[in-house]
Amino acid sequence: MRKSSLQTGKDTPIERFYGIGEKRAEAFYKLGIRTAEDLVYHFPRAYEPRGNVKTTAEAEDGEVCSLVLTVANEPKTAMIRKGMTLTKFTAFDEDGVCAVTFFNQPYVRDVAHKGMTFRFFGKVKRDKPNAPAWEFCEPFEVSPRQFKTEKKEKASVSMASPIMEAVTPRGVLRSLVPVYPLTAGISQKLMGSTMKEALSAVSSETDGISEFLSENLLKKYGFCGIHEALRFIHMPETLDDTAVAVKRLAFDELYLFALAMMLSKDGEVKRVDAPLSVIDRAPFMSSLSYRLTAAQMRVCDAVEQDMTGGTVMNRLVVGDVGSGKTICAAFAVYLALQNGKQAALMAPTEILARQHYEELSAFFARFGYQTELLVGSMTASAKKKAVANLASGISSFVIGTHALIEESVRFQDLALAIIDEQHRFGTGQRRKLSEKAENVHVLAMSATPIPRTLAMVLYCDTDVSIIDEMPPGRQKVDTFWVNESYRERLNGFIRKNISMGGQVYIVCPAVEEEETLEGESGERVSMSDLIPLGGAREEKTKKKAATAFAEQLAGVFPEYRVAFVHGKLSGKEKDRIMTEFAKGKIQILVSTTVIEVGVNVPSATLMIVENAELFGLSALHQLRGRVGRGKAKSYCVLVSDSKSEKARERLKILCATNDGFKIAEKDLEMR
C-alpha cells in the first residue's frame, strides 16, 4: 500500500515520502536531507540530455545519446563469473539493430520483453560496420524483413548497461533528466521520484516555501518565482528553463549568505581601554634589505591604524604567493612588541612554523626580543621551558602550530594573534588563540587570491587588505602545457634542471592506482557548481598515482633520490620528507596536493603537474607558487591529454598569466 504523508508542506519529514523507510531515511540524513525543504535545495550536479535521440544509423561510435528501440527477443541471463551476471538481448529500429547488455542487473529480464519499446540512453559502440545486422545478432531472433532499408545498409551497434525507459502511448519521457549527488543506499531513480513528491509538498499554499523577494525586486531583475525556479531546476524541459532557475537561485544564495553574515556580526564593535601607541617605523624599515611595495605599505598603514585606534583589529590580508604578506605581519608584531606587549603566530603545519621561526627569530633578535617555537614534536621539557618564558614575559613572540591553543599555554600580556593560512583552521581554533587574553588584535593571512568584490562579500565582518602587486625582482615562472607525447623530452628537462642545481616537484592527483576519477559524492551542490549541460558520462581519465609514479621515476632517474609524500602519511613523516627536500637531500619529490602553501625551497625550479585537467585554476596557481622562490629561472609544466574544452581553457589561462587575481577573476567567470 502506498504511503501517504501525514503532513504536507516544507517541513514534511523525509521518511513520510513513498519508499523511504528507516534505512533509506538514514541515507538521506547523510546528505543533510531531513525535510521536503532540504530535499528541494539538493541541486543536480548535471543533466542527462536524453532528448538527444538518434537512430542506429545516425549514432556515432562513442556518442552518448538515446536510441528508441523495440526488443527483438526475450533477455537471457548468464553467470559469467562468481558474483557477476550478464543479461543480453537484441533491440532494433528501422535502420538496424543494437546488442544490449546489462551487468549485474538480472531484473531486466522481468522488465523487457519481446515487442516492447524502450528509450535507451548511454554510450553507443559501433561494431562490425561491414557485417549484416542479423549476422551480428546471432543467435538472437531478428529477421531482415523487419527492416525497411536494404541489407547492405543495415546498422549494427551495441550499448552496455544503458538507462532504459519504457515508451508507452500515454507516457511522456523527459528530454533533460537531472543527475544528483548521491550516497550509498540512494539511487538516481529514488532521488528523482522523491524529489517530485517534495516539490509538491513545498508548493503548499499554507505550509510551503514562501516567496521572500518582493514583487518589485522580481520585476526589476527579471527573476522567476521561487516555486517556478525549484521546478525548473529539478524538472526542466529545456536548457532555457535551467538558465532561468540558476539566475534566481544563484541570487538567493548570495542574498541569504550576505544576510546571514550581517546578522552574525556582533551588535557592537569591541573597544579597547588602552590602544597601542604609534611607533617610530624607521628602525624596522631600515633593517630590511629591500623597500616595501606600495601595496605592502598600505597594509602596514591599515594595521597601525587598527592597532592604535580604539577598537580591536580583525583584519585579513590576502596576497598572491610571494607577494610579501609575512613582512607585513612582522610589522604588526614589531608594533606590539615596541608597546611592551606579546604576539603569537599560528601556522597550520610544523614545517611552516619552523620556517617562520628560522626567518623571524633572527630578525627580532636584532631588536632585543626573544622568540619561542612551540610545536608538537618538541620534547616535553622544551615545551615546558617555552611556555614558562611566555607566561613570565621573558619571551615576547611565539611561533607555533595548534600547540599554541593548548590550555597550558599562558601569556603575560598578549596583544596580537596572527593566523597564517587562516582557511586551514576552524573558527573555533582561531577563536581559542584570540581568547588567550582580553581584546587581542587578530591578523589573518591567506595566499589564495580572490577578486576584491568577492572578498568584500565573503568577509563582510572582517576588514580586508589586498596585496595586489609583487615585489620587484621576483622572477616570472614560465608555464607550459604538454601532452604525454612529450614525456621523453620532459624527462630530459628534469635532468637539465637538476644538473644546474635545481630540484623538482611532481604532483599527481591520486595516491594509489586503484583510485578512480568517477564516483558520486554526497556533497551538497551550490549554484556556482551546477553544470547546466552535460552528458551522462563525463570524460574518463586515468589518474597518475603518486606511489606508483614515484617508483617508475626512481627507475628512470637512478642517479637521483626520488621520494613521495601524500596525505595518508603521518604528519611527522610528511614533515621529515619535506625537511629533507628543503635541505637538498631529495632531488625529485612526487606528491599529491599536500605540498604546503608557504613552504620555501629556493632551489626548487621545476613544478610538473600530472593530469592537470583534474585541478582547478586556483589549485594549479597555488602549486605553481612552490617554485620561483630563488634567483634561478623556474618553470611549471602542465601535463594533460584532456579533450574537455573547459579543462583546456583552464590550462590556457595558466599559461597566459601569473597574476593570481586575474586568474581568480577568470575562475569566478568560468564558474
C-alpha positions in Angstrom: 0.0 0.0 0.0 1.3 3.4 -1.0 2.5 5.5 2.0 1.0 9.0 2.2 2.4 11.9 4.1 0.8 12.6 7.5 1.6 16.3 6.8 2.2 18.4 3.8 4.5 21.4 3.4 8.2 22.2 3.5 8.7 20.6 6.9 7.4 17.2 5.8 9.9 14.6 7.2 11.8 12.7 4.5 10.6 9.3 5.9 7.0 10.3 5.2 7.6 10.0 1.4 6.8 6.9 -0.6 9.5 4.2 -0.5 11.5 5.9 2.3 11.9 3.6 5.3 14.2 4.0 8.3 17.3 2.7 6.5 16.8 5.0 3.4 16.0 7.9 5.7 19.4 7.5 7.4 21.0 7.6 3.9 19.2 10.9 3.2 20.3 12.2 6.6 23.9 11.7 5.5 23.2 14.1 2.6 21.9 16.7 5.1 18.3 16.0 4.0 15.6 15.6 6.7 12.7 17.5 5.3 11.0 18.3 2.0 12.6 21.8 2.0 16.1 20.2 2.5 15.4 17.9 -0.5 14.4 20.6 -3.0 17.5 22.5 -2.2 19.6 19.5 -3.0 20.5 20.5 -6.6 21.5 18.4 -9.6 25.2 18.3 -10.5 24.5 17.8 -14.2 21.7 16.9 -16.7 21.5 14.0 -19.0 20.3 15.1 -22.5 18.1 12.1 -23.1 16.1 14.0 -25.6 19.1 13.7 -28.0 17.5 10.8 -29.9 19.4 9.1 -32.8 18.7 6.1 -35.0 21.1 3.2 -35.1 22.4 4.5 -38.4 22.9 8.1 -37.1 24.6 7.4 -33.8 28.4 7.8 -34.0 30.8 5.4 -32.3 31.3 6.6 -28.7 28.5 9.1 -28.8 26.3 9.5 -25.7 22.7 9.7 -26.9 19.3 8.0 -26.8 18.1 5.2 -29.1 14.4 4.3 -29.3 14.3 0.6 -29.9 12.0 -2.4 -29.9 13.0 -5.6 -28.1 13.5 -8.4 -30.6 13.9 -11.3 -28.3 13.5 -12.3 -24.6 16.5 -11.3 -22.5 18.8 -14.1 -21.4 20.9 -14.0 -18.2 24.1 -16.0 -17.6 26.6 -16.1 -14.8 29.9 -15.1 -16.3 31.9 -15.4 -13.1 31.2 -15.7 -9.4 29.1 -12.8 -8.3 28.6 -11.3 -11.7 25.8 -11.8 -14.2 25.4 -10.8 -17.8 21.9 -10.1 -19.2 21.6 -9.5 -23.0 19.1 -9.2 -25.7 18.7 -7.5 -29.1 16.6 -4.5 -30.0 16.0 -2.7 -33.3 14.7 0.3 -35.1 14.0 0.8 -38.8 17.7 1.4 -39.6 19.4 -1.5 -37.8 19.9 -3.5 -34.6 21.5 -3.0 -31.2 23.0 -5.6 -28.9 22.1 -4.5 -25.4 23.9 -5.9 -22.4 23.5 -5.3 -18.6 26.0 -6.3 -16.0 24.6 -7.5 -12.6 21.1 -6.3 -13.4 19.2 -9.6 -13.9 15.9 -7.9 -13.1 16.0 -6.5 -16.7 14.6 -9.8 -18.0 11.5 -9.2 -15.9 11.0 -5.7 -17.4 12.0 -6.0 -21.0 10.0 -8.4 -23.2 9.9 -9.1 -26.9 7.9 -6.5 -28.8 8.2 -3.8 -26.1 9.7 -0.4 -27.0 12.2 1.5 -24.8 14.3 4.6 -24.9 17.9 3.5 -24.2 20.3 6.3 -23.1 24.1 5.7 -22.9 27.2 5.4 -24.9 26.8 3.8 -28.3 29.5 1.5 -29.7 29.6 0.8 -33.4 30.5 -2.8 -34.1 31.4 -4.6 -37.3 30.4 -1.8 -39.7 30.5 -4.0 -42.8 28.7 -7.0 -41.3 25.0 -7.7 -42.0 22.9 -6.7 -39.0 21.3 -10.1 -38.4 24.7 -11.8 -38.6 26.0 -9.6 -35.7 23.0 -10.5 -33.6 23.0 -14.3 -33.9 21.8 -16.3 -32.1 19.0 -13.8 -31.4 15.8 -13.9 -33.4 15.9 -11.0 -35.8 14.7 -11.2 -39.4 15.8 -9.0 -42.3 12.1 -8.5 -43.1 11.7 -6.3 -40.0 13.8 -3.6 -41.6 12.8 -1.2 -44.4 16.4 -0.5 -45.7 18.4 -2.7 -47.9 20.6 -5.5 -46.5 23.9 -3.7 -47.2 22.8 -0.6 -45.3 21.9 -2.2 -42.0 23.5 -0.6 -38.9 24.9 -2.7 -36.1 25.7 -1.1 -32.7 25.8 -2.0 -29.1 25.1 -0.4 -25.7 26.4 -1.6 -22.3 24.2 -1.0 -19.2 22.2 1.9 -20.7 19.4 3.7 -18.9 16.2 2.1 -20.1 12.8 3.8 -20.1 9.6 2.3 -21.4 7.8 4.1 -24.3 4.1 3.9 -23.9 1.2 5.7 -25.6 0.4 7.8 -22.5 3.8 8.2 -21.1 5.9 11.4 -21.6 9.6 10.9 -21.4 11.7 13.9 -20.3 14.3 15.4 -22.5 16.6 16.6 -19.7 17.0 14.4 -16.6 18.9 15.7 -13.6 21.8 13.8 -12.1 22.1 14.3 -8.3 25.0 13.9 -5.8 24.2 10.6 -4.0 25.3 8.4 -1.2 25.2 4.7 -0.6 21.6 3.4 -0.4 20.1 6.1 -2.7 19.7 5.7 -6.5 19.0 8.4 -9.1 15.6 6.9 -9.6 14.7 7.1 -5.9 16.0 10.6 -5.7 14.0 11.7 -8.7 10.7 10.2 -7.6 11.1 11.6 -4.1 12.0 15.0 -5.5 8.7 15.1 -7.4 6.8 14.5 -4.2 8.9 17.1 -2.3 8.2 19.7 -5.0 4.5 19.2 -4.5 4.9 19.4 -0.7 6.8 22.7 -0.7 4.2 24.2 -3.0 1.5 24.0 -0.4 -0.2 27.4 0.0 -0.4 27.1 3.7 2.8 25.3 4.8 5.0 25.5 1.7 8.0 27.6 0.9 7.0 31.3 0.8 8.2 33.8 -1.7 10.7 36.1 0.2 11.6 38.5 -2.6 9.4 41.5 -3.2 7.3 41.8 -6.4 9.3 44.9 -7.3 12.6 43.1 -6.9 11.4 40.2 -9.1 10.3 42.5 -11.8 13.4 44.7 -11.6 15.8 41.9 -12.2 13.5 39.6 -14.2 13.6 36.8 -11.7 11.0 34.0 -11.7 9.2 33.0 -8.5 10.8 30.6 -6.1 8.4 27.7 -6.8 9.0 28.1 -10.6 12.7 28.2 -10.0 12.7 25.0 -8.0 10.5 23.2 -10.6 12.8 24.4 -13.4 16.0 23.3 -11.7 14.6 19.8 -10.9 12.2 19.2 -13.8 13.4 21.3 -16.8 12.0 20.8 -20.3 14.7 22.8 -22.0 18.1 24.3 -21.2 16.4 27.7 -21.1 14.5 26.5 -18.1 17.7 25.7 -16.2 19.1 29.1 -17.0 16.1 30.9 -15.6 16.3 28.7 -12.4 20.0 29.2 -11.9 19.6 33.0 -12.3 17.1 33.1 -9.5 18.6 30.5 -7.2 22.2 31.9 -7.5 20.9 35.3 -6.5 19.1 33.7 -3.5 22.4 32.0 -2.4 24.3 35.3 -2.4 21.4 37.3 -0.9 20.8 34.9 2.0 24.6 34.5 2.6 25.1 38.2 2.9 22.1 38.5 5.1 23.4 35.7 7.4 26.8 37.4 7.6 25.2 40.7 8.6 23.1 39.0 11.3 26.2 37.1 12.6 28.1 40.3 13.3 28.4 41.3 16.9 26.0 44.0 17.9 28.8 46.5 18.5 32.5 46.7 17.7 34.8 45.6 20.5 36.6 48.6 22.1 39.9 48.6 23.9 40.6 50.6 27.1 44.2 51.4 26.2 45.0 51.5 22.5 48.6 50.8 21.5 50.8 53.9 20.8 52.1 54.9 17.3 55.8 53.9 17.0 58.8 55.1 15.0 58.9 52.8 11.9 62.4 53.9 10.8 64.3 51.1 12.7 62.0 48.4 11.3 62.2 49.7 7.7 66.0 50.3 7.8 66.5 46.7 8.9 65.1 45.4 5.7 67.3 44.8 2.6 64.6 46.0 0.3 61.8 48.6 0.0 58.2 47.6 0.6 55.8 47.8 -2.3 53.0 50.4 -2.3 50.6 47.6 -1.5 52.6 46.4 1.4 52.8 49.9 2.8 49.0 50.2 2.6 48.7 47.1 4.7 51.2 48.4 7.3 49.3 51.7 7.4 46.0 49.9 7.9 47.4 47.6 10.6 48.9 50.6 12.5 45.6 52.4 12.3 43.7 49.4 13.6 46.0 48.6 16.5 46.4 52.2 17.7 42.7 53.0 17.3 40.1 52.4 19.9 38.8 49.1 18.6 40.1 45.5 18.3 41.6 44.7 14.9 40.1 41.9 12.9 41.9 42.1 9.5 42.5 39.6 6.7 45.5 40.1 4.4 45.0 38.5 1.0 48.0 38.3 -1.3 49.3 36.1 -4.1 52.1 33.6 -3.5 55.4 35.6 -2.9 53.6 39.0 -2.6 55.2 39.7 0.9 52.4 39.1 3.4 54.8 37.8 6.1 56.8 41.1 6.3 53.5 42.9 6.8 52.7 40.5 9.7 56.2 41.1 11.1 55.5 44.9 11.2 52.3 44.2 13.2 54.5 42.1 15.6 57.1 44.9 15.8 54.3 47.4 16.7 53.0 45.1 19.5 56.5 44.4 20.9 57.5 48.0 20.8 54.5 48.7 23.0 55.7 46.2 25.6 53.1 43.6 24.5 53.4 40.0 23.3 52.5 38.4 19.9 51.8 34.9 18.6 51.8 33.5 15.1 50.0 30.2 14.4 50.8 28.2 11.3 48.9 25.1 10.0 51.8 22.8 9.9 55.1 22.2 11.8 57.3 22.7 8.8 55.7 26.1 8.1 56.0 27.1 11.8 59.7 26.1 11.8 60.3 28.1 8.6 58.7 31.2 10.0 60.7 30.7 13.2 64.0 30.5 11.4 63.3 33.7 9.5 61.7 35.8 12.2 63.5 34.8 15.3 66.8 36.1 13.9 65.0 39.3 12.6 63.6 40.2 16.0 66.7 39.3 17.9 68.3 42.4 16.3 65.8 44.5 18.4 66.5 42.5 21.6 63.3 40.4 21.5 63.3 36.7 22.3 61.2 34.4 20.1 59.9 30.9 21.1 58.9 27.9 18.9 56.1 25.7 20.1 55.2 22.7 18.0 54.0 19.1 18.7 57.3 17.3 18.1 59.2 19.2 20.7 60.2 17.4 23.9 58.2 17.9 27.0 61.0 19.8 28.7 61.5 22.1 25.7 57.7 22.8 25.6 57.7 23.5 29.3 60.5 26.0 29.1 58.9 27.8 26.1 55.5 28.0 28.0 57.2 29.3 31.1 59.1 32.0 29.1 55.8 33.2 27.6 54.0 33.3 31.0 56.8 35.2 32.6 57.2 37.7 29.8 60.9 36.6 29.1 59.8 35.9 25.5 57.8 38.4 23.6 56.9 36.4 20.5 56.0 32.8 19.9 55.5 30.9 16.6 53.8 27.6 16.6 51.1 25.2 15.4 47.9 24.1 17.1 50.1 23.6 20.2 49.6 27.3 20.9 45.9 26.9 21.8 46.5 24.2 24.4 45.2 25.0 27.9 48.8 25.1 29.4 49.9 28.0 27.2 49.6 31.3 29.1 50.8 34.8 28.2 51.9 37.7 30.3 50.4 40.3 28.0 49.2 39.0 24.6 48.1 41.8 22.3 48.4 40.3 18.8 47.4 36.9 17.2 48.4 36.2 13.7 46.8 33.3 11.8 48.8 32.1 8.8 46.7 30.4 6.0 43.5 31.2 8.0 41.3 28.8 5.9 43.3 25.9 7.3 42.0 26.5 10.8 38.4 26.1 12.1 36.6 29.0 13.5 36.9 27.5 17.0 40.7 27.2 16.7 41.1 30.8 15.6 38.9 32.0 18.4 40.8 30.0 21.0 44.1 31.8 20.2 42.5 35.2 20.2 40.8 34.4 23.6 44.2 33.8 25.3 43.9 37.4 26.6 41.4 40.3 26.6 40.9 42.4 23.4 43.6 40.6 21.3 44.1 42.1 17.8 43.7 39.4 15.1 45.6 39.5 11.7 44.9 36.6 9.4 46.7 35.8 6.2 45.7 34.0 3.0 47.7 33.1 -0.1 44.5 32.4 -2.1 43.8 35.4 -4.3 40.1 36.2 -4.7 38.5 39.1 -6.5 38.2 42.2 -4.4 34.4 42.5 -4.7 34.0 38.8 -3.7 36.3 39.3 -0.8 34.2 42.1 0.5 31.1 39.8 0.3 32.7 36.7 1.9 34.4 38.7 4.7 31.9 41.4 5.3 32.5 41.1 9.0 36.3 41.5 8.6 38.5 44.3 7.3 40.2 43.1 4.1 43.6 44.3 2.8 44.7 43.0 -0.6 48.3 42.9 -1.7 47.9 43.2 -5.5 51.5 43.7 -6.6 54.6 41.6 -6.4 58.0 42.8 -5.0 60.4 44.0 -7.7 62.9 41.4 -9.0 60.7 38.3 -8.4 61.1 36.1 -11.5 58.1 35.0 -13.5 57.6 31.3 -13.6 57.2 30.2 -17.3 54.3 27.8 -17.7 53.9 25.3 -20.5 51.1 22.8 -21.3 52.2 19.5 -22.9 50.7 16.0 -23.5 52.0 12.5 -22.9 53.9 12.5 -26.2 56.4 15.0 -24.6 57.3 12.5 -21.8 60.9 11.8 -23.1 61.6 15.5 -23.6 60.2 16.3 -20.2 62.5 13.7 -18.6 65.4 15.4 -20.3 64.2 18.8 -18.9 64.1 17.3 -15.4 67.7 16.2 -15.8 68.8 19.6 -17.1 67.2 21.4 -14.1 68.7 19.1 -11.6 72.2 19.3 -13.2 72.0 23.1 -12.8 71.4 22.8 -9.1 67.6 22.8 -9.2 65.0 20.5 -7.6 61.8 19.1 -9.0 58.2 18.8 -7.6 55.9 16.4 -9.5 52.3 16.5 -8.4 49.8 13.6 -9.0 46.1 13.7 -8.4 45.9 10.3 -6.7 47.8 8.4 -4.0 47.1 4.8 -5.2 46.5 3.4 -8.7 43.1 2.0 -7.8 41.6 5.4 -7.1 39.4 6.4 -10.0 38.1 9.7 -11.2 34.4 8.7 -11.3 32.4 8.3 -8.2 29.4 10.0 -6.8 29.9 12.3 -3.8 27.4 13.1 -1.1 28.5 16.8 -1.1 25.8 19.4 -1.5 25.9 21.3 -4.8 25.7 25.1 -4.9 24.5 27.2 -7.8 28.2 28.0 -8.6 29.0 24.3 -9.0 25.9 23.4 -11.1 26.7 22.1 -14.6 23.8 23.3 -16.8 24.6 20.9 -19.6 26.5 17.7 -19.6 26.3 14.1 -20.8 25.5 11.1 -18.6 29.1 10.1 -18.8 31.9 12.6 -18.0 35.3 12.3 -19.6 37.1 9.3 -18.1 40.7 10.0 -17.1 43.2 7.6 -15.6 44.8 9.3 -12.7 48.6 9.3 -12.2 49.2 7.8 -8.7 51.9 9.3 -6.6 53.2 6.0 -5.2 53.4 4.1 -8.5 54.7 7.1 -10.4 57.5 7.7 -7.8 58.6 4.0 -8.2 58.6 4.5 -12.0 60.6 7.7 -11.8 63.2 6.0 -9.5 63.9 3.6 -12.4 64.1 6.4 -14.9 66.4 8.6 -12.7 68.5 6.1 -10.8 71.2 8.8 -10.3 68.8 11.0 -8.2 67.0 10.5 -5.0 63.2 10.3 -5.6 60.7 10.5 -2.7 57.0 10.8 -2.4 54.7 12.4 0.1 50.9 12.3 0.4 48.0 12.9 2.8 47.9 9.3 4.0 51.3 9.7 5.6 51.6 10.8 9.3 52.3 14.5 9.9 55.7 13.6 11.3 56.7 11.6 8.3 55.5 14.3 5.9 57.5 16.9 7.8 60.6 14.7 7.7 60.4 14.2 3.9 59.7 17.9 3.3 62.6 18.9 5.5 65.0 16.6 3.6 63.7 18.1 0.3 64.2 21.6 1.7 67.8 20.7 2.6 68.5 19.4 -0.9 68.8 15.8 0.1 66.0 14.8 -2.3 66.1 15.9 -5.9 62.7 14.8 -7.1 59.6 15.0 -4.8 56.5 13.2 -6.1 53.4 14.4 -4.2 49.7 14.8 -4.1 48.4 18.3 -3.4 49.7 18.2 0.2 52.7 20.3 -0.7 52.2 23.1 1.8 51.4 26.6 0.8 54.2 28.8 2.0 56.9 26.2 2.1 60.0 27.9 0.9 62.5 25.9 -1.1 64.6 28.4 -3.2 66.4 25.7 -5.1 63.1 24.2 -6.4 63.0 25.3 -10.1 60.5 22.9 -11.8 56.9 22.1 -11.0 55.3 19.3 -13.0 51.5 18.7 -12.6 50.3 15.4 -13.9 46.6 15.1 -15.1 46.5 18.9 -14.8 42.9 18.9 -16.2 41.7 17.4 -12.9 42.8 20.5 -10.9 41.0 23.8 -10.6 42.6 27.2 -11.6 43.3 28.2 -8.0 44.9 24.9 -7.1 47.2 25.0 -10.2 48.2 28.5 -9.4 49.0 27.6 -5.8 51.1 24.7 -6.9 53.0 26.9 -9.4 53.8 29.2 -6.5 56.0 26.4 -4.9 58.8 27.3 -7.4 60.4 30.5 -8.4 61.4 31.5 -4.9 65.1 31.7 -5.6 67.3 33.5 -8.1 67.3 30.8 -10.7 64.8 30.7 -13.6 61.8 28.5 -12.8 59.2 26.6 -14.8 55.8 24.9 -14.4 54.8 22.2 -16.8 51.1 21.1 -17.0 50.7 17.6 -18.4 47.3 16.8 -19.9 45.7 14.9 -22.8 42.2 16.1 -22.0 39.8 16.9 -24.8 37.5 18.8 -22.4 37.0 22.4 -23.6 36.6 23.7 -20.0 39.8 21.9 -18.9 41.8 23.2 -21.9 40.6 26.7 -21.2 41.9 26.5 -17.6 45.3 25.3 -18.8 45.5 28.1 -21.4 44.7 30.7 -18.7 47.5 29.4 -16.5 50.0 29.6 -19.4 48.9 33.1 -20.3 49.3 34.8 -16.9 51.0 34.6 -13.5 48.7 37.1 -11.9 46.7 35.3 -9.2 44.0 38.0 -9.1 43.4 37.8 -12.8 43.2 34.0 -12.5 40.7 34.4 -9.7 38.6 36.6 -11.8 38.7 34.1 -14.7 37.9 31.3 -12.3 34.8 33.1 -11.0 33.8 34.0 -14.5 34.0 30.3 -15.6 32.1 29.1 -12.6 
